[in-house]
């Protein structure tokens, strides 16, 4: 073979390796992004599950605590805000408000011994507790997935592809400061 042909084949080989590397990196970024989207949808699934349980829980408590109108409205309003939330930040804020309202609702049950013994209430309370645990796990999994993705798109050479093809950073699902406070229940 001639020297020129060898040089040309070497250059083509290097270009082919570079192109294959970029295609692999792009596909890797797509996989990371889809994983984050999947984890976010799991949060949505668990939030929807909780939202489906809430009307039953509220109805059960309402039967016993007819004069506790304010807390029922608070739960209903927080639930509506969560259902209409669009961004991760809005979902996070609405989720915190709903968690706080549910905490107050469940605390009310302490004043109604016959409610605490009611089989439907106990079952709903257990379902809600299980759902809250699932939501916590889904949030953690989403945040871990978002962290991996965010790190991936920030590292070289993926950062070049991420910028070229619009792979944007994901927000973390964070608890709002007001949610960290213990709800006050007064009778």
N, C-alpha and C positions, 0 to 999 in steps of 0.2 A: 504494500500500500504506500501511497505517496504520503509525504509529510503533511501536505495541505488537507488531505482527506482525513487523516488521523486527528488533526487539530479541529477540523469542522465537526467530526463525530464527537470529539470530547466536549466541544462547546454545546452541541445539541444535547448531549448527555447531561451536562450541568444544568441546562435550561429545563430539560425534562424533569430532573430531580427537583428543581426549584418549584416548578408548576405543580408537581405531585405533592410536594410538601405544603404548598399554599392550599390546594384542594383539600388535603387532609386536615389542615388547621381550620379551614372554613367549616367543614363537616363536623369537626369537633365542637366548634362554637355553636353550631345549630343544635347539636345534641345537648349541650349544657343549657342553652336557652329553653329548649323544650322540657327539660327536666325541671327548671324553675317554674315554667308555666303549669306543669303537671302538679307540682307541689302547691302552687297557689290555688289551683282548682280543688285540691283536697281541703284546704282551709274553707273555701266556699261551700263545699259539700257538708262539712261539719257545722258551719254556721247555719246552713239551711236546715240541717237536722234539728239544731237547737231551736231555730225559728218555728219549725213545725211542732215542736213539743210545747212551746211557751203558751199558746192559746189553751191547751188542755190543763196545764198547770195553773194558769190564771183562773180558768173557770172553776177548778176544784177549790182553790183558795177563796175565790169570790163567794162561793156558797157558804163559807164559814165566816168570812171577814167582810161582811157587806158594807161596813162604814169606812173601809180603807181605800177609798176611791182614788186618792192621789197616787198611790204606788201603782195601781193598775194602769193609770194613764201614763205614768212614767215608763213602765215596762212597754206599753203599746207604742209610745212615741219613739223610744230607743230602738225597738224592733223595726219600726218603719224606716228610721234613719239607716239602719244596717242593711235593710233590703234594697235601699236606693243608693247605697254607697258605690262609687265607681272605682276609685283608686285605692291602692294599698293603704295609704295614709287615712283616707276617709273610712275605710273598713276598720282600720285599727282604732280610730277614735270612736266610731259607732259601736264597735265590739266592747270597748271599755265602758261606755255608758250603759250598754245593755247588761254587762256583767255586774256593774254596780247596782242597777235597778233590781236584777234578779237576786242579788245578795240581800237587799232590803226585803224583797218579797218572801224569801225563804226565812228571814229572821222574824217576820210577822207570825209565822206558824208557831213560834214558841209561845205566843199568847193564847193559842187555841189548842188545848190538849186533845179535843176530839178530832181536830184536823191532823195533828201529829200521829194519831193512831189510825187514820183513814188509809185503807189499803191502796186506793188509787193515788193518793197524795204521796205515799211512801214509794210506790212504783215510779211515779213521775219524777220525784226527787232523785231517785237512784239513776233513772235514765238521764236526767239533766247532769248529774255529777259525772256519769260516764262520758257524756257528750263533751263536757268541759275538759275532761282529761284528753279526749281525742282532739279537741281544738288546740290544746296546749302542745300536743305532739305534732300536729300538722303545722303549727306556727314554727316550732323548732326545726322541723324538717325543711320547711320553706326557707327559713333564714339560713340554714346550712347550705342549701342548694343555691340560694342567691349569693352567699359568700363565695362559694366555689366558682360560680359564674363570674362574679365581679372581679375576682382575682385573675381568672383566666383571661378576661378581656383587657386587663391592665398590663399583662406581661408581654414582653417582646417574644416573638414576632406577631402574636395574635392581636396585639393592640393596633397594628397597621390594618389588618383585615377588619377588626371591629369598627374602626373609624371609617373605613371605606364602605362598609356594608350596613352601617347603622345599628350595630349591636350596642344598645344602651344599657347602662347600669340599672340594676333593680333596687328598689327601696326595701329596707328591712321592715318586718312587721313588728312594731314597737308598742308597748303599753304606754298609754298616756299617763302623765304625772298624777292627775286627779283620780285615776283608777287605782293607784297604789294606796290610796287612803282607805281606811276601814269605813264601810258605810255606817252612818249614824241612824239608829232605829229608835224612834221615840213613840211612846204610847200614851 
